[in-house]
Amino acid sequence: MYGIILQNMSEYIKKSFGPGKWKEIKEKMEIQDENFGIADIFPEGQVTKMGKTAMKILGIKDEEFYEGMGVYFIALATELGYGLILSCLGRRFRDFFVNLDNLHDYLKFTFQRMKAPSFFIASEDEGGMTMEYRSKRRGFQFYVQGQVKEISKNFAVEIKKLEIELKKQEVIFDTVVSTYEMKFENQGYLQMKASEEARKDASMPIRAAVIFEMFPFCMLYNANMEVTVLGIALRQIIPKIIGQSLSSWWELVKPLVEFKWEVILSRMNSMFELATQEEIDKLGKSGGGSSSGGFSSDMNLLDEDVDKTLHIKGQMVFMKEWDCILFLACPMMKDLNNLIWSGLFVNDLSMHDYSRDIMLATTQEKIQMKMLLSAAEKKAEFLNGQKKKLDEVMKKSDDLIGQMLPKQVADELAKGKTNEEICLAYDMVTMLFSDIVTFTVICSRLKPLQVVALLNNMYTLFDFLCDQNAVYKVETIGDAYLIVAGCPIKASNHALKICDMAFDMMDGITMLKDPGTGDNILMRIGCHSGPIVAGVVGLKMPRYCLFGINVGLTEKFESNSKPMKIHISETCQGLLSGQYKVEERNDEGLKMKVGGYRSFFLNSKDNRRPLQEAVIKALLPTDKEQKTNIKKDDKKGDKKDAPAKADAAAPAAAAAAPAAAAASAAAAAPAPSAAAAPAPSSAPEPAAAAAPPPPPSGGDGGGGDGGADGGDAGGGDEAAPAAETEDGGGDGEAAADEPAAEEGEALGVETVSQSQCCGGLKKSAVCNLI
């Protein structure tokens, strides 16, 4: 059964009795989806079960229910686009029922598994007619009655008024026959009789051979149901049928009546459809002729098994002069494949009708459909590929949003809620601030990429620990790390989660080393519990932020902590169990710094399992990977600094040239002390007065014209930009040449105030330490 009948019932109930009744029926039947596909297949008994349930809930009888459903079916069919066909089916009211079976044949192209009913006018006169409705289904007699009443409104001018009554119902074999008596002004019957009389007066003689040439698929049989003459096309494929019983070769498909002479005579106004009892190629072989038309019988012309019987459809005409019935028929074939395995060709089809045109047009349409289908499949494949890419991008976007915002908050934003609606107040949460001790000093010894690597390793570890302890990372600012528990997902054990997280962070930080010195990195942690307000701020880069005085107090507990210590407030300590061991702090003035709260150091937890070293190492890069990254960074830095060094080398060399020339001239000149030296006997040598004072720490800055002593060169900040080297002393030439050779690299050195020697002045000629 097709879904159009179920859709008809649901729409009728909703329009006539209201959506509430349909909802009640749907819940009673446990129907999940109320939209029935028009061309979808459903179980045969479903409409009967739905009908019984509906009548019981609505409290009406089957005649009223199904008749109203039939009335509404005409409106539904009109909405689906069949209104024009219904209005053009017959000129008169009786003609509508004569051609109704043809409409069902047409609908088979859309509803291929349809069990079509059959309508037959058993008798008629000017005052009405008796109609038989035959169907394989039971219980549809009042449904048809409602349809007939609604259709009669289209012919109201002709019939004036319709009275219809179900006279009897009987079952013949597996077919239910319902007989209706209809009373109306049957003007169509009067017009039909007048046309018959007119044809008698204008009758003309015609040779029989002309008829059998004009209708190549016609058959003439007598009262004994024996075939006497065949059309030229049927003679080609089943010639031996002549002289044999029609019912031994053919079976009657439509109408649903017995295949007998008397029955056929009583239904001359019906459309008849016959089908061969065996496949047509087998009938051709048994008839002694070749039905393959020269084609091999082993040729597989079909993609799947289909009905290979020959179907012909047409009109039965009683030839009074011959005392025979002439069946004027045409073949029912889908495409050229059916024509070929039937042993026929296009020229065997009638020329006076559209048989040839339909056959060729159908084949051409199938070819076009295949081409369109192929193009559609390519587009579908392309769209599927694009959809996969889109899904990947969407997943990345969702993951990114999930890292920026809590999932439930992101979902609320996606539903259209504003930032104000999402903002919530939390009565009690626990927050944690962490900070690296002397982080600025550590960074001063590292390259920028090393700082990035250090923070990445640290935050990768902390992010993993956040997931393990079910806490939420709020934000990071430099080396500061803020997390919270009890928000956005409320939890009663938020203080325990944060303290466990603090212990894990302390375990994890011990595995990180200062890349500049190799020393351990020290960290401070502060924890505090209290009420806060949480919400999303910003549009371009929305952030989930915490607001309230307790956020600032948490930062104060962190800043007043000590290296490798966990500093907690008394509110946080009051939420902990006896497993957590604390030590109260009584430092002078500390209480005022942390908002007047008592504070404690969290020292240990009973039966706690430390964070495994293997887990920490798995999250951090290996030594080999670190060295490889450092080498790559150095190469990138050298490539970036090479142009700057080349540009700085030219002016440095130019500045060094006059100094070198002056030093050479001084070396070549005679020593003035030798020429002016007094005699030893005339005056004592002032050795103590002439001795220069030793430099305090920088060593001899060099003699001669190369430069003054080290104390003078490094005495002020002006000397700081000079590149530092390990060779603080040396002769004048060495002191003059060294800055010229390294001047390109010396330009980037900053002035740094020092209180003691750094011990590593690799690229400087002087030290700025006095």
Salt bridges, closest charged atoms under 4 A:
GLU11 OE2 - LYS14 NZ 3.75
GLU34 OE1 - LYS14 NZ 3.77
GLU34 OE2 - LYS26 NZ 3.89
GLU44 OE1 - ARG137 NE 2.92
GLU67 OE2 - LYS149 NZ 2.73
ASP95 OD1 - ARG94 NH1 2.98
ASP105 OD1 - LYS254 NZ 3.31
ASP105 OD2 - LYS313 NZ 3.66
GLU124 OE2 - ARG94 NH2 2.76
GLU132 OE1 - ARG134 NH2 3.23
GLU132 OE1 - ARG267 NH2 2.67
GLU150 OE1 - LYS153 NZ 3.18
ASP174 OD2 - LYS136 NZ 2.98
GLU181 OE1 - LYS167 NZ 3.51
GLU196 OE1 - LYS193 NZ 3.92
GLU258 OE1 - LYS260 NZ 3.36
GLU273 OE2 - HIS311 ND1 3.00
ASP307 OD2 - HIS311 NE2 3.07
ASP335 OD2 - LYS366 NZ 2.73
ASP391 OD2 - LYS387 NZ 3.24
ASP399 OD2 - LYS395 NZ 3.19
ASP411 OD2 - LYS407 NZ 3.11
GLU412 OE1 - LYS417 NZ 2.75
ASP435 OD2 - ARG524 NH2 2.88
ASP463 OD1 - LYS473 NZ 3.22
ASP500 OD1 - LYS605 NZ 3.18
ASP504 OD1 - ARG608 NH2 2.71
ASP507 OD2 - ARG608 NH2 2.73
ASP514 OD2 - ARG445 NH2 2.82
GLU558 OE2 - ARG524 NE 3.56
GLU584 OE2 - ARG598 NE 3.06
ASP587 OD2 - ARG585 NH2 2.71
ASP606 OD2 - LYS581 NZ 3.45
GLU613 OE2 - LYS617 NZ 3.13
ASP634 OD1 - LYS447 NZ 2.41
GLU745 OE2 - LYS645 NZ 3.52
GLU745 OE1 - LYS763 NZ 3.20
